[in-house]
Amino acid sequence: MENSRAWRILYKWVGFVCAIWIQSISGNNYTFANYASDLKHVLDYSQVELNTLSVAKDVGKGLGLLAGCLSEFLPPQIILLIGAGMGVLGYGSTWLIISQRVPPPALWQMCIVMFLGGNSTTWMTTACLTTSLRNFPESRGPVTGILKGFVGLSSAIFTVICSSFFTGSSQAFILLLVFVPLLICIVGAFFLREVPSSTGPEEYVEEEKCFSSLNILAIAIALYLLGYTLIFRDVEETFSSRIISKFVPWILLILLVSPIIVPMRLLVDDWFITEKNRKETANLENGIKEPLLQKVVLTAAAGGGPAQGNVRESVTCETAKSKGGDAYNGKQLEEGDDNKKQLGDDHSMLEALRTLDFWLLFVGYLTGIGAAMATNNNVAQIGGSLGFGDVTMFVSLMSIFGFFGRIISGTLSEYYFRSKAIPRTVWMAASKIPMVIGFLILAFPTPGALIIGSTLTGACLGFHATIIVPVASEMFGLKSFGLILNVINLDMSLGSFLFSYLAGAVYDYESQHTKLPLGKDYRSQDGLTVGSTNGVNMWSDLIRFSEVATAAEGETQCYGSHCFELLFLVMAFVLAIGFMLDVILTLRVRPLYRKLAKSIRSNSELDLIKKLEV
């Protein structure tokens, strides 16, 4: 190729932008509520049967083992297209059913349809993460933070698009789920491929600037969605508000397309540099008769060559010894005489399962992600028990603050890893502390407890979901990374099931002990109905706590802080155990991270020496 760097930029950075777009639409699992009512009506399902479909969808999202296994043998383009194909089958079948173009299927058949739709995202995520981490092996924190951050925003993105373009039309929305991921995956298949990583410190500095730009764009999108959620969504509908609402989704789409500016700028800069070098080379060939600079270099080499050569040789040998292999380039960090696998080496799934470190990581992650997922799944019941009639505000806050947790975890852990060789597992342990505080606040609520608890839990959920990716790749290598990560991600489904089951049991038990007179309108002392969302009353409700609500006839509900008090105390205790496991794991992996940080510095020294030699 005439300019290999230009092609590398094209595939590396445009591929990463495509991965961002794919992740930003991978939250289709969270949009079930947008068409659940119509699906229930068409199929004449009970609420239990509808919940069964929701579980099948979540199981599909949680089971990514096949995608992880095949990612070791198939190129990312194939993995991506398999995911898109499963989405077409799952959501396409759903559209045929909900539009009544086919007879209603049996419940077990409908579960398979929902499983296919949910499972499609695991293929897309596996392709995006594994390829991006291999293309940017020395920037695992920022890469994971950005990609996982857009996953966190995806539900809010779909909500805006759905409410703006497809209000009242679940059929049109399902077609959106069919064709948008398919088109983006087809585009991504052209660019998402493995390419050589950065070749020197200059390219790494360039990567840092690009990731900073992408972080800024991601934060802008998050703030835009946050503003829409907190302000515009509750504005009284007028002619001007309807006009503004027409522009909301288009501005969002422009913001989503904006990351393509980063690779385009790199290509333009590369073109100018290439043209400048070509002109300088032509001028040198035409104007210089006697290469004076070469003589100066040769003279210096003649006078001090051996000593200089010895210094370079000694530095090279020393860095090679200290390096001992480079896990960031797919090599072993250290190789014993018995060829025993060590942390940082490429592990197979079975080899990883035989290590104590894997199970410390697995159980520690289970405690954090499971408790956070259970809180996220039960926020409606939690809000209802604390007197709020509408909890969509808290759901959106958890999603958006989950994004900030994802972005911060990637950037923060990367900075301290490179500068201080601090293991990333430190931050996994540290993120459990705010979650414990949030659970204690929710167990013994005060004014504003649900705001504080939901934001802390959302941020820590994002922190955990992101930090696990670079940790797993650094501990067990990139060779079987896709499979290992998907096994660890089973914690999401397992933890959510265990803690949600506990939440349901506690709630049902406490509801039997909550005896409110039926039909009575329970109000707070200031006379405002609890959970109202009209005008300023919404904001006064948000910063107030009440244990009362309206008990409708026939309801079996629990009202008061006692409804989930035991659950939050149990989860806080479990998180304390998880914190101790993370501390033990940190002590065990500390030598690994010291070697990794030293290896990166050694690579920078070698690159500098090679540059001086040129």
URNORKA-V150686 format. One record per backbone hydrogen bond with DSSP energy under -0.5 kcal/mol. CO is the residue of the C=O (numbers start at 1). NH is the residue of the N-H. Records with the same first field share a line. If there is no record, write none. Layout:
BEGIN
CO = NH ; NH
END
This chain:
BEGIN
3 = 7
4 = 8
5 = 9
6 = 10
7 = 11
8 = 12
9 = 13 ; 14
10 = 14 ; 15
11 = 15
12 = 16
13 = 17
14 = 18
15 = 19
16 = 20
17 = 21
18 = 22
19 = 23
20 = 24
21 = 25
22 = 25
23 = 26
25 = 28
27 = 30
28 = 31
29 = 32
31 = 34
32 = 35 ; 36
33 = 37
35 = 39
36 = 40
37 = 41
38 = 42
39 = 43
40 = 44 ; 45
46 = 50
47 = 51
48 = 52
49 = 53
50 = 54
51 = 55
52 = 56
53 = 57
54 = 58
55 = 59
56 = 60
57 = 61
58 = 62
59 = 63
62 = 64
64 = 68
65 = 69
66 = 70
67 = 71
68 = 483
69 = 72
70 = 73 ; 74
75 = 78 ; 79
76 = 80
77 = 81
78 = 82
79 = 83
80 = 84
81 = 85
82 = 86
83 = 87
84 = 88
85 = 89
86 = 90
87 = 91 ; 92
88 = 92
89 = 93
90 = 94
91 = 95
92 = 96
93 = 97
94 = 98
95 = 99
96 = 101 ; 102
97 = 100
106 = 110
107 = 111
108 = 112
109 = 113
110 = 114
111 = 115
112 = 116
113 = 117
114 = 118
115 = 119
116 = 120
118 = 121
119 = 122 ; 123
120 = 124
121 = 125
122 = 126
123 = 127
124 = 128
125 = 129
126 = 130
127 = 131
128 = 132
129 = 133
130 = 134
131 = 135
132 = 136
134 = 137
136 = 139
139 = 143
140 = 144
141 = 145
142 = 146
143 = 147
144 = 148
145 = 149
146 = 150
147 = 151
148 = 152
149 = 153
150 = 154
151 = 154 ; 155
153 = 157
154 = 158
155 = 159
156 = 160
157 = 161
158 = 162
159 = 163
160 = 164
161 = 165 ; 166
162 = 166
166 = 169
168 = 170
169 = 173
170 = 174
171 = 175
172 = 176
173 = 177
174 = 178
175 = 179
176 = 180
178 = 182
179 = 183
180 = 184
181 = 185
182 = 186
183 = 187
184 = 188
185 = 189
186 = 190
187 = 190 ; 191
188 = 191 ; 192
191 = 193
200 = 204
201 = 205
202 = 206
203 = 207
204 = 208
205 = 209
206 = 210
207 = 211
208 = 212
209 = 213
210 = 214
211 = 215
212 = 216
213 = 217
214 = 218
215 = 219
216 = 220
217 = 221
218 = 222
219 = 223
220 = 224
221 = 225
222 = 226
223 = 227
224 = 228
225 = 229
226 = 230
227 = 231 ; 232
228 = 233
231 = 234
232 = 235
238 = 242
239 = 243
240 = 244
241 = 245
242 = 246
243 = 246 ; 247
244 = 247 ; 248
245 = 249
247 = 251
248 = 252
249 = 253
250 = 254
251 = 255
252 = 256
253 = 257
254 = 258
257 = 260
258 = 261
259 = 262 ; 263
260 = 264
261 = 265
262 = 266
263 = 267
264 = 268
265 = 269
266 = 270
267 = 271
268 = 272
269 = 273
270 = 274
271 = 275
272 = 276
273 = 277
274 = 278
275 = 279
276 = 280
277 = 281
278 = 282
279 = 283
280 = 284
281 = 285
282 = 286
283 = 287
284 = 288
287 = 289
289 = 291
290 = 292
291 = 295
292 = 296
293 = 297
294 = 298
295 = 299
296 = 300
297 = 301
298 = 302
299 = 303
300 = 304
301 = 305
304 = 308
305 = 309
306 = 310
307 = 311
308 = 312
309 = 313
310 = 314
311 = 315
312 = 316
313 = 317
314 = 318
315 = 319
316 = 320
317 = 321
318 = 322
319 = 323
320 = 324
326 = 329 ; 331
327 = 330
334 = 336
336 = 339
342 = 345
345 = 347
347 = 480
348 = 352
349 = 353
350 = 354
352 = 355
355 = 359
356 = 360
357 = 361
358 = 362
359 = 363
360 = 364
361 = 365
362 = 366
363 = 367
364 = 368
365 = 369
366 = 370
367 = 371
368 = 372
369 = 373
370 = 374
371 = 375
372 = 376
373 = 377
374 = 378
376 = 379
378 = 382
379 = 383
380 = 384
381 = 385
382 = 386
383 = 388
384 = 387
385 = 560
386 = 546
387 = 389
391 = 395
392 = 396
393 = 397
394 = 398
395 = 399
396 = 400
397 = 401
398 = 402
399 = 403
400 = 404
401 = 405
402 = 406
403 = 407
404 = 408
405 = 409
406 = 410
407 = 411
408 = 412
409 = 413
410 = 414
411 = 415
412 = 416
413 = 417
414 = 418
415 = 419
416 = 420 ; 422
417 = 421
423 = 426
424 = 427 ; 428
425 = 429
426 = 430
427 = 431
429 = 432 ; 433
430 = 433 ; 434
431 = 435
432 = 436
433 = 437
434 = 438
435 = 439
436 = 440
437 = 441
438 = 442
439 = 443
440 = 444
442 = 445
446 = 449
448 = 452
449 = 453
450 = 454
451 = 455
452 = 456
453 = 457
454 = 458
455 = 459
456 = 460
457 = 461
458 = 462
459 = 463
460 = 464
461 = 465
462 = 466
463 = 467
464 = 468
466 = 469 ; 470
467 = 471
468 = 472
469 = 473
470 = 474
471 = 475
472 = 476
473 = 477
475 = 344
476 = 347
478 = 481
480 = 484
481 = 485
482 = 486
483 = 487
484 = 488
485 = 489
487 = 490
488 = 491
489 = 492 ; 493
490 = 494
491 = 495
492 = 496
493 = 497
494 = 498
495 = 499
496 = 500
497 = 501
498 = 502
499 = 503
500 = 504
501 = 505
502 = 506
503 = 507
504 = 508
505 = 509
506 = 510
507 = 511
508 = 512
509 = 512
510 = 513
511 = 514
513 = 515
514 = 516
517 = 520
520 = 522 ; 551
522 = 530
524 = 527
528 = 524
529 = 532
533 = 535
534 = 537
535 = 538 ; 539
536 = 540
537 = 541
538 = 542
539 = 543
541 = 544
549 = 522 ; 551
550 = 552
551 = 519
552 = 555
560 = 563
561 = 564
562 = 566
564 = 568
565 = 569
566 = 570
567 = 571
568 = 572
569 = 573
570 = 574
571 = 575
572 = 576
573 = 577
574 = 578
575 = 579
576 = 580
577 = 581
578 = 582
579 = 583
580 = 584
581 = 585
582 = 586
583 = 587
584 = 588
585 = 589
586 = 590
589 = 593
590 = 594
591 = 595
592 = 596
593 = 597
594 = 598
595 = 599
596 = 600
597 = 601
598 = 602
599 = 603
600 = 604
601 = 605
602 = 606
603 = 607
604 = 608
605 = 609
606 = 610
607 = 611
608 = 612
609 = 613
610 = 614
END
